[in-house]
Amino acid sequence: MGYKICRIPGDGIGHDVMEAASLVLEQMDLDIEWNDTEAGWCCWEKYQNTVPEHTWKALESSQCCLFGAITSKPGIKGFKSAILQIRQRFDLYANVRPVKAFAGVPLNYRDDIDLVIFRENTEGLYSGVEFHPYPENLFDIHPGLERFKGKDVAVSIRVFTREGCNRIVRKAFEYAKEYGRKSVTAVHKANVIRLTCGMFLEEARKVAKEYPGIDFWEANVDAMAMWLIKNPQNYDVLVTTNMFGDIISDQAAQLVGGLGFASSANIGEAFALFEPTHGSAPKYAGQYKVNPIAMLLATKLMLEWLGEKEKARSLENGIARVLKEGKVKTYDLGGKSSTLDVARAVADSLA
């Protein structure tokens, strides 16, 4: 079966790790037609638009997207993050971030960590509904705004929908059911952010009743941050809101070696985008210095989504073998191997 996949390196080291992923995929005997295009800061510099029209066309004519990394810069008028635009336009509501410790990684906090974080991906504080300056006629919409009148006020609105809460929790439970996970933990702050997190928790409790074979736990996000450090091995699947998920998934990544091991899937009903969660690290661009494992694990997630589960398992096993042997490793793991050295080692392991 052939696949048409949009390939976007992005900025900086996105090109380096994309080359690594492409090298490994060449070893896997897959019929892929690549739809190569661009997005990110590189496009802003050329077009004043991080996702130009030809990129939208390439995405829309593909089954999914393999994405590298982008540079996002704050404080630039009109600038919109490419990845946020793609998530919202294709309604990629489920951000799935596995957190797994591999043998041979000296930075592992514990060797028995194996959890998956489901982060709502299109709502919350990342909805893009913001005001600065805040309109004078809107101070009267809520009594809590009264004390800010007359001040220079910036407002970001945290938008939740019941549908959005329900479907991310359901996605987490369906994953737990499919992969034999024993528990799902809803991470929230409903004791303070009562209406939005309250709605999320209501929907989580409602959905949990439909899955009696899976334990359902609840945790305040601040407590969860502590327990991820104290007892990460106790958790199987975490499900949470957009900003909380962004924060705790990066925290959890550090427990298993850092962002060089952090992959993510952005999944909607009919389209998906797969990426490492690290940034573009412009100072290392083109040096082939950085760890490509996060990109290779994102590729593994893409293969799973495409239904190529045996090849996905093979890729993860190949990554695990290379890490365990410890002969080929990048600078963050105490080695001197290049990005492509690691990719070749994984490809050879598959062969």
N, C-alpha and C positions, 0 to 999 in steps of 0.2 A: 504494500500500500504506500502511495506517495504522499508526502506532506508538503504544504506550502507554508513556510515559516518566515515571518518578518524578523530581520536581524539588525539590531540597532546597537552599535558599540557605545555611542554617547560621547563622553568627554574623557580626557585624561587617561587613566589606567583602564577605563572601559574598553579601549582598543586592545590593550595587552591581554586582559582576561578573556575577551571575546575570541581572540586568536587561539588562546589555549583551549577554550571550549570547542571551537571549530575543529581543531586538530584531533581532539578526542572523539568527536562525533564522526569524523572521517573513518575511524577504526571500527565503527559499529554497524556497518552494512545497512544503513537506512537510506531510503529514497527520499531525499529532501531537496526541494527547490527553494533556494534562499531568495527572499525579497529584501535586498539590502537597501537601507535608507539611513536617515540621520535624525537626531533630536538632541536637545539640550542647549548648553551655553554656546556651543559651536554654531548652532542655528540662530541664536539670538544675535551673535556678532555679525552674521551674514544677512539675516532677514528681519531682525527685531521681532522674532517669533520663535519660541523654543520648539514648537511643533508645526512646521510649515505644511501647506496643503498637500504637497507630494508625499509627505510622511503619513498623513491621514489616509491617503489613497492606498499606500502600501500596507498599512495596518488593516484596513477594511477588506483588502483582497487576500488576506492571509488567515490561516487557522488559529495562529497564536503568535506570540512575539518572544524572542530571546533578547534580553536587554542587558547592556553593560553597566555603565555608571554615568551619572550626570553631575555637573556643577550647578548648584543653585546659589544665587547671590541675593542677599536681602537689600532692601532700600532702593531698588531700581524701579522707577515708575513704569507700569505696564508689564513688568516681568511676571510670568506665571510658570511655575514648575512644570516641566514636560511630563514628569511621571504622574503628578496629580491630575493634569489635564486628561491623560490617557485613562487613568483609573475611573475618573468621573464620566467621561464620554462613553466608555464601554461598560460602565456600571460593574466594575471589577470589585465587588463588595467584600470579598473574602481575601484577606491577606494571611497566608499560611506560612508560619516560620518554624521549621523543625529546629530543635536544640538537642544535639546528640554528641556525646563524648566519644572520640575515636582513640583507640589504643595507640600509644606512641607519640601523642601530643603532649609535650612537657607542660603546657600551660593549663591543662585540664584541672578544674577545681576538684572534681570527683570523676571517677571512671564510669559510674553507673547512671549518669544523667541521660535521659532519653524522653524528652517531652516535646509537645507541639503547641505553639501559641496561635490561636485564631484571633485576628484583629479586624474589627469592622473597619472598612477601608474607604468609604465614600462620604461619611457623615461626620458628626461631632465637630470639634474645633477645626478640622481640616476641610470643612464645607466651603470655605472661601467667602463667607458672609462677614464682612468687616467694614468698619467705618472709622475714618480719621480725616478731618475732625468729625466728631459725633454731631449729627444734626440737632439743632436747638429744639425743634418741634417734637423730637422723639424722647426727650427727657421725661415727659409725662406718661409714658407707656407703662412705667413700673415705679412704685414708690421707692424702691431701693436705689433708683438713679438720682433722686432728689439731692443727695449730699454731694453729688459730683457737678452740679450746675455751676457754670462760671469757670470751670477748669478746662485745661487742654486734655481732652478725653479721647482715647482710642478704644474701640469696642470690637471684640470678636464674638460672634454668636455661635453657641454650641447647639447644633441642630440634630435632633434625633427623630426618627420616625419609628412607629411601632413595627412596621414591616421590616425596616432595617435591623432593628434589634432581634426580631424573631428569626430572620433568615441567617444571621451570622451564628446565633446559638444553635440553630438546627444543623447548620453546616458542620459545626464542631461535634455535635452528637452523632451525626451520620458518619463522620470520619472515625470517631471512637468505635462505633459499631462495626465498620468495615475492617478496621485494623486491630480489633481485639483489645482496645484500650479500656481500662477498668474504671476510670473516673474522668469527669469534666468539672472544672472549677471556674465559676463565673467571678471575674475580678472587676470590682466596681468601687464607687465612693458614694453610695446611696445615703449614707448617714449625713452627708453634707450637701452634695449636689443632688437634691432630693427628687426633682422632677425628671431630669434626663437619665441619670443613673437609676432612679426608681423605676422608670419605664423599662430600662434594660433588664433590671433584676426581675421585674414582674414577668417579662417574656421568657427569661431564662428558667424561672420556676415552672412556668406553664409548659414549656417544651420538655423539660426534664421528666415530667410525669409520663411522657410518651415513650420513655426509654428506661423502664424499670430495672433492666439488667446492668445499667451503668450508674455508678455512684455519682451523686451531684453534691458538690461543695460550693460554698460561697466564701469570698475573701475580700476585705478592703484592700485597695491597691497598695497602700503604704505597708500594711502587714505582709502582703504578698512579696513586696520588694525584700523584706527581711527574710521571709521563709524560703525564697529562691536561693538565698545565700546559705541559710541554715540547713534546710532539708530539701534540696532540689529533686532528689531521687524519689520523693513521695508523690510527685505529680506526673500525670499522663497527658492531659489536654487542658489548656487554659483558654478561656474565651473572654474577650474584653472589648472595650470601646477603642476608638481610633487613637487618640493621643496616649492613653495608658498602654495600649498595645505596642506603640512605637517605642516607648520608654522601656518597658519591662523586657521586650524582646532583645533590645541591645544589651541590657543588663544580663540577661540569660546567656547571650552569645559569649560574653566574657567568661562565663563559667566553663566553657568548652573550648577555649582557645582564642576568642576574640572575633572581630568582624571578618577576619579571613576565613571563618567557618560558617558565616551566617548567610543563608540563602532564603529566598522567599518566592512564593507563588501568589500572584494577584489574579483571582478567579472570579469570573462572572458566569452567567448562564450559557453564553455561546462563545466566549472569547477568554483568553488568559494571557498574562504576561509574566515572565520568569526572570528573576534578577538576583544578583548578590545585594546585600543591604548596605555594604560599605560605600563610601563616597568615591569621588573621582581622583583624589590624591594627585593634583596636578604636578607636584614636585617630583613624582616618580614616573610620570607619563613617558612612555617609550623606552624605559630602562629595563623592562621585563624583570622587575625586582620583586613585585608583590605576589602574595599567596593567591593562587587561582582556585583554591579548593571551594570557596563560597560559590564561585561561578560554575564550577563543575557540579556542585550539589544542586544549584538552580537548574542546571541542565537535566539532572536526574529527576527533579520535580516535573519538568516539562515532559519527559518521557513517560512518567506515570500518568499525567493528564491525557496524553495522546493514546493511552492504552497499551503502551510498550512496557508493561510492568516487568517482564523478564529482563529486558535490556536495562531498565532502571536499576533493578537489583544487581545486575552485573556491574554497572558503573559504580554503584555505592561500594560493592565488594572490592572493586579495583582500587578505589580511593582508600579504603580501609587497609588494604595490603600495602600500598605505598607508604602510608603514614606509619603503620606498625613496623615496617622494615627500617624506616628512618634514614635511608641512604640518600634520598633526594628530598631536600627540604629548603624552603626559602628562609630569608633572614630572620623573620619573626619567630621561627622555630629553632633558631640557632645555627642555621645552615647557610650555604653560599650558592645554592642552586637557583636558577632563574625560573621565571613563570613558565616558560616553555619546557624547561627541563622536567618540571613536575608534570606538566601535561603529557609529555612523551612517556614518562614513567607510567602514568596511569594508562595511557594507550597501549603500551607494551604489556602491562598487566592484563588488560582485556584480551590481548592476542594470545 
